[in-house]
Amino acid sequence: MKTLYLDIFSGISGDMFIGALLDLGLDFHALEHELEKLQLHSYHLHEKRGQKSSIAGTKFDVHLAHEHNHEHSHGEATHKHPHSHHEKAQAHGHQAHEEDHHHHHDNEHEHEHEHHDEHAHGGHEHEHGRTFSEIKELISKSALSSWVKQKSIAIFQRIAVAEGAIHGLPPEQVHFHEVGAVDSIVDIVGACIGLELMGKPRVLSALVVEGTGFIQCAHGRFPIPAPATLAILGNRGISISQTEEPHELVTPTGAALLAELVEDFGPMRGLVAEKIGFGLGTRDNKTRPNVLRAVLGTVSSRPATHDWQSDTISVLEANLDDINPEILGYFVEKALAAGALDVFHTPVQMKKNRPGVLLTVLCADSDSDRFTEMLLRETSTFGVRRHSTERRKLQREFTTVKTQYGEITVKLGKLDGKVLQAAPEYESCKKLSESANIPLKDVYKLAATGINHLQGLAI
């Protein structure tokens, strides 16, 4: 299966995403034709080859027929909207990255951020605003494919949910300013159309990095990440780290595209690059080229063809020789309750021949900072070792076995379609033991009999 990897070392916005797809070979005229199905008017698309920091790529813009030259200050950038060349967020880092920003005003173009109410088209952005309900109806009634409709609406919904929570409104009533404008609708729907035209590749992404500083939004001056961007990523459980770039790098539209389209985040693993495309931003960043690099290729397969599952987890370790055993037990319970994959301690001999314990926490990579903090706060350690490791797991399924006292849940572990492991679930056995008033050990015997019966049926 084809894989599209988004190397977002300089962030992402909607127009940069489409620019990267065009640079990979997306047919511009096919994109135009599909967008006509929205029955939107008074705009035309523009693509052009250009360079950022000597890197050649494609700049994508939506030109609005009624646009007039105007300027407004955006935090540290001045956005000039050239006549009909609405170069997205002109002085902006991501084409309008900062504009996109204003929460839902995400027009990655110069309008994206428009964190100001005056921003959009010379201060008439409300003229183009739409509610989430109106945008959903517009897309639903179009002749676009069902996949493009579903993905486009889902992306808008992620923005609406985030904005609604920020402003205390139900998603359906959220009024999109820039994002409700024609160019923003084109960005979001166009991104989905582009992926469909390219065969709907699997989408992966690098870890999300954001700049620092402040942006001027319609509702005031806010620190980066913008409120909507942070909420959209947080709602999907996507971690974000800030870098030294003094500009906004990820716009709300860019965040919503990542949240809806990307399956997994992390470094490239086994990716064979067949095509590489660059979507250009507008601003000249201080610390990195203002481009979105997109890699289209395949993930190399290993010689083994087993169907086990694999993922990457963090292993956190700390050596302790001065911790109260009761505190140690409490930490184990607390970490497991907080979502750790496993927590255990092992007797070790430490320096000066002191006996101690090696406390180990296994957790998802995205949770490593949270559990590191817990280790530092809740135990006596002065430091925590961390490393990432690949984990391979049997395919897991759950079934039930029937007994004269009730059903018991059983977890099955399969490899290449064959059951290698079968184990009763403790909580299910405990519940039956209590309800039937029989010893827990007897419940396990009943479960074992049921499992043997299932295996006799070639589960």
Residue pairs with C-beta under 8 A, 6 or more apart in sequence:
1 201
1 202
1 298
2 198
2 199
2 201
2 202
2 296
2 297
2 298
3 201
3 202
3 203
3 204
3 271
3 296
3 297
3 298
3 299
4 195
4 198
4 201
4 202
4 203
4 204
4 294
4 295
4 296
5 203
5 204
5 205
5 206
5 268
5 271
5 294
5 295
5 296
5 297
6 12
6 17
6 20
6 203
6 204
6 205
6 206
6 258
6 262
6 292
6 293
6 294
7 206
7 268
7 292
7 293
7 294
7 295
8 205
8 206
8 208
8 209
8 250
8 258
8 292
9 206
9 209
9 288
9 293
10 93
10 94
10 245
10 249
10 281
10 285
10 288
10 289
10 290
10 291
10 292
11 93
11 94
11 97
11 209
11 210
11 211
11 248
11 249
11 250
11 251
11 254
11 292
12 94
12 249
12 250
12 251
12 254
12 255
12 257
12 258
12 292
13 88
13 94
13 95
13 96
13 97
13 100
13 106
13 108
13 112
13 250
13 251
13 253
13 254
13 281
13 292
14 100
14 106
14 107
14 108
14 112
14 184
14 187
14 188
14 190
14 191
14 251
14 253
14 254
14 257
15 60
15 61
15 62
15 88
15 94
15 95
15 96
15 108
15 109
15 112
15 187
15 279
16 60
16 94
16 95
16 108
16 254
16 279
16 280
16 281
16 291
16 292
17 187
17 191
17 194
17 254
17 257
17 279
17 292
17 294
18 26
18 31
18 60
18 187
18 190
18 191
18 194
18 279
19 47
19 57
19 58
19 59
19 60
19 278
19 279
19 280
19 292
20 57
20 58
20 277
20 278
20 279
20 292
20 293
20 294
21 191
21 194
21 195
21 198
21 277
21 279
21 294
22 28
22 31
22 47
22 58
22 60
22 194
22 277
22 279
23 57
23 58
23 277
23 278
23 279
23 294
24 198
24 275
24 276
24 277
24 294
24 296
25 198
25 275
25 277
26 194
26 197
26 198
27 197
28 45
28 47
30 197
31 45
31 190
31 193
31 194
31 197
32 45
34 144
34 148
34 193
34 197
35 45
35 186
35 189
35 190
35 193
37 142
37 143
37 144
38 138
38 139
38 142
38 144
38 185
38 186
38 189
39 142
40 138
40 182
40 185
40 186
42 64
42 65
42 66
42 182
43 62
43 63
43 64
43 65
43 182
43 183
43 186
44 62
44 63
44 65
45 60
45 61
45 62
45 63
45 186
46 60
46 61
46 62
46 63
46 85
47 58
47 59
47 60
47 61
48 58
48 59
49 56
49 57
49 58
49 59
50 56
50 57
50 58
50 59
50 280
51 57
51 280
52 278
52 280
52 281
52 284
52 289
52 290
52 291
53 284
53 288
53 289
53 290
53 291
55 278
55 289
55 291
56 278
57 277
57 278
57 279
57 280
57 291
58 277
58 278
58 279
58 280
59 87
59 95
59 279
59 280
59 282
60 279
61 85
61 86
61 87
61 88
61 95
61 109
62 86
62 88
62 109
62 182
62 183
62 186
62 187
63 84
63 85
63 86
64 84
64 86
64 121
64 182
64 183
65 84
66 121
67 81
67 83
67 84
67 86
67 121
67 122
68 81
68 83
68 121
68 122
69 80
69 81
69 82
69 83
70 80
70 81
70 121
70 122
70 123
71 78
71 79
71 80
71 81
72 78
72 79
72 114
72 116
72 118
72 119
73 79
73 216
74 89
74 91
74 92
74 98
74 99
74 113
74 114
74 115
74 116
74 119
74 215
74 216
75 98
75 115
75 213
75 214
75 215
75 216
75 221
75 248
76 213
76 246
76 247
77 89
77 90
77 91
77 92
77 93
77 98
77 247
77 283
78 90
78 91
79 89
79 90
79 91
79 92
79 96
79 98
79 99
79 110
79 113
79 114
79 119
80 87
80 90
80 91
80 110
81 87
81 90
81 110
81 111
81 121
81 122
82 90
86 109
86 110
86 111
86 183
87 95
87 109
87 110
87 282
88 95
88 96
88 99
88 107
88 108
88 109
88 110
88 111
88 112
88 282
89 95
89 96
89 97
89 98
89 99
89 100
89 108
89 109
89 110
89 111
89 112
89 113
89 281
89 282
89 283
90 96
90 110
90 282
90 283
91 282
91 283
92 98
92 99
92 110
92 112
92 113
92 247
92 281
92 282
92 283
93 211
93 245
93 247
93 248
93 249
93 281
93 282
93 283
93 285
93 290
94 100
94 108
94 112
94 248
94 249
94 251
94 254
94 281
94 282
94 283
94 290
95 108
95 109
95 110
95 112
95 280
95 281
95 282
96 107
96 108
96 109
96 110
96 111
96 112
96 113
96 114
96 251
96 282
97 108
97 112
97 113
97 247
97 248
97 249
97 250
97 251
97 254
97 281
97 283
98 112
98 113
98 115
98 215
98 247
98 248
98 251
99 105
99 106
99 107
99 108
99 109
99 110
99 111
99 112
99 113
99 114
99 115
99 119
99 178
99 251
100 106
100 107
100 108
100 109
100 111
100 112
100 113
100 114
100 178
100 184
100 251
100 252
100 253
100 254
101 112
101 113
101 114
101 115
101 215
101 217
101 226
101 228
101 229
101 248
101 251
101 252
102 113
102 114
102 115
102 116
102 119
102 177
102 178
102 215
102 217
102 218
102 219
102 226
102 228
102 252
103 115
103 159
103 162
103 163
103 166
103 217
103 218
103 219
103 226
103 227
103 228
103 252
104 159
104 160
104 162
104 163
104 174
104 176
104 177
104 178
104 179
104 180
104 228
104 252
105 111
105 112
105 113
105 114
105 115
105 119
105 120
105 125
105 176
105 177
105 178
105 179
105 181
105 184
105 218
105 252
106 112
106 113
106 159
106 178
106 179
106 184
106 187
106 228
106 251
106 252
106 253
106 256
107 113
107 114
107 120
107 178
107 179
107 181
107 183
107 184
107 187
107 253
108 184
108 187
108 251
108 253
108 254
109 183
109 184
109 187
110 282
111 119
111 120
111 121
111 125
111 178
111 181
111 183
111 184
112 178
112 184
112 251
112 253
113 119
113 178
113 215
113 248
113 251
114 120
114 125
114 177
114 178
114 218
115 215
115 216
115 217
115 218
115 222
115 226
116 216
116 217
116 218
117 123
117 125
117 126
117 177
117 218
118 125
119 125
119 178
119 218
120 128
120 177
120 178
120 181
121 127
121 128
121 181
125 177
125 178
125 181
126 177
128 177
128 180
128 181
128 182
129 175
129 176
129 177
129 180
129 181
130 138
130 175
130 176
130 180
131 172
131 173
131 174
131 175
131 176
131 180
132 156
132 157
132 160
132 171
132 172
132 173
132 174
132 176
133 172
133 173
134 180
135 153
135 156
135 176
135 180
135 185
136 153
136 156
136 157
138 185
139 149
139 152
139 153
139 156
139 189
140 149
140 153
142 149
144 152
144 189
144 193
145 196
147 192
147 196
147 200
148 189
148 192
148 193
148 196
151 192
151 195
151 260
151 261
152 188
152 189
152 192
154 260
155 188
155 191
155 192
155 253
155 256
155 257
155 259
155 260
155 261
156 176
156 179
156 188
156 256
157 171
158 232
158 235
158 236
158 256
158 259
158 260
159 174
159 176
159 179
159 228
159 232
159 252
159 253
159 256
160 171
160 172
160 174
160 176
161 171
161 231
161 235
162 227
162 228
162 231
162 232
162 235
162 252
163 169
163 171
163 174
163 176
163 228
164 170
164 171
164 173
164 174
165 231
166 227
166 228
166 231
167 174
176 184
177 218
178 184
179 185
179 188
179 252
179 253
184 253
187 253
188 253
188 256
188 257
191 257
191 261
195 201
195 203
195 261
198 296
201 296
202 263
203 261
203 262
203 263
204 262
204 263
204 264
204 265
204 266
205 258
205 262
205 264
205 265
206 265
206 266
206 267
206 268
207 239
207 241
207 265
207 266
207 267
208 233
208 238
208 239
208 240
208 241
208 250
208 255
208 258
208 265
209 240
209 241
209 242
209 243
209 249
209 250
210 224
210 225
210 229
210 240
210 241
210 242
210 243
210 248
210 249
210 250
211 224
211 242
211 243
211 244
211 245
211 246
211 247
211 248
211 249
212 224
212 242
212 243
212 244
212 245
212 246
213 223
213 224
213 246
213 247
213 248
214 221
214 222
214 223
214 224
215 221
215 222
215 223
215 224
215 226
215 248
217 226
217 227
224 242
224 247
224 248
225 233
225 240
225 242
225 248
225 250
226 248
226 251
226 252
228 252
228 255
229 248
229 250
229 251
229 252
229 254
229 255
230 240
232 252
232 255
232 256
232 259
233 239
233 240
233 250
233 255
233 258
233 259
235 259
236 258
236 259
237 366
238 258
238 259
238 265
238 366
239 265
239 366
240 250
243 249
243 287
244 287
245 285
245 286
245 287
245 288
246 286
247 283
247 285
247 286
250 258
266 312
266 365
268 295
269 299
270 299
270 300
270 302
271 295
271 297
271 298
271 299
271 300
272 297
272 298
272 299
272 300
273 295
273 296
273 297
274 296
274 297
274 298
275 295
275 296
275 297
276 293
276 294
276 295
276 296
277 293
277 294
277 295
277 296
278 291
278 292
278 293
278 294
279 291
279 292
279 294
280 290
280 291
281 290
281 291
281 292
282 290
283 290
284 290
306 415
306 416
307 395
307 414
307 415
307 416
307 417
308 392
308 393
308 394
308 395
308 415
309 392
309 393
309 394
309 395
309 396
310 390
310 391
310 392
310 393
311 390
311 391
311 393
312 365
312 388
312 389
312 390
312 391
313 341
313 362
313 363
313 364
313 365
313 388
313 389
313 391
314 362
314 363
314 364
314 365
314 367
314 368
314 371
314 386
314 387
314 388
314 389
315 360
315 361
315 362
315 386
315 387
315 388
315 389
316 360
316 361
316 362
316 363
316 368
316 371
316 372
316 375
316 384
316 385
316 386
317 358
317 359
317 360
317 361
317 384
317 385
317 386
318 358
318 359
318 375
318 379
318 381
318 383
318 384
318 385
319 348
319 350
319 356
319 357
319 358
319 359
319 381
320 328
320 345
320 356
320 357
320 358
320 359
320 379
320 380
320 381
321 350
321 354
321 355
321 356
321 357
322 380
323 357
323 379
323 380
327 378
327 379
328 345
328 357
328 359
328 379
330 378
331 343
331 359
331 374
331 375
331 378
331 379
332 343
332 344
332 345
334 374
334 378
335 343
335 361
335 371
335 374
336 342
336 343
338 370
338 371
338 374
339 363
339 364
339 367
340 361
340 362
340 363
340 367
340 371
341 362
341 363
341 364
342 360
342 361
342 362
343 359
343 360
343 361
343 362
344 359
344 360
345 357
345 358
345 359
345 360
346 357
346 358
346 360
347 355
347 356
347 357
347 358
348 355
348 356
348 357
348 358
349 355
349 356
350 356
359 375
359 379
359 381
361 371
361 375
363 370
363 371
365 388
368 386
372 384
372 386
375 381
375 384
376 384
394 413
394 414
394 415
394 420
394 421
395 413
395 414
395 415
396 411
396 412
396 413
396 414
397 411
397 412
397 414
398 409
398 410
398 411
398 412
398 425
399 409
399 410
399 412
399 454
399 459
400 407
400 408
400 409
400 410
401 407
401 408
401 410
401 424
401 446
401 447
401 449
401 450
401 451
401 453
401 454
402 450
403 432
403 443
403 446
403 447
403 449
403 450
405 432
405 435
405 436
405 438
405 443
405 446
406 432
406 435
406 436
407 428
407 432
408 424
408 425
408 428
408 429
408 432
408 443
408 446
408 447
408 450
409 424
409 425
409 427
409 428
410 422
410 423
410 424
410 425
410 447
410 450
410 451
410 454
411 421
411 422
411 423
411 424
411 425
412 419
412 421
412 422
412 459
413 419
413 420
413 421
413 422
413 423
414 420
419 455
419 459
422 451
422 454
422 455
422 459
424 443
424 444
424 447
424 448
424 451
429 440
429 443
429 444
429 447
430 440
432 438
432 443
433 439
433 440
433 442
433 443
436 443
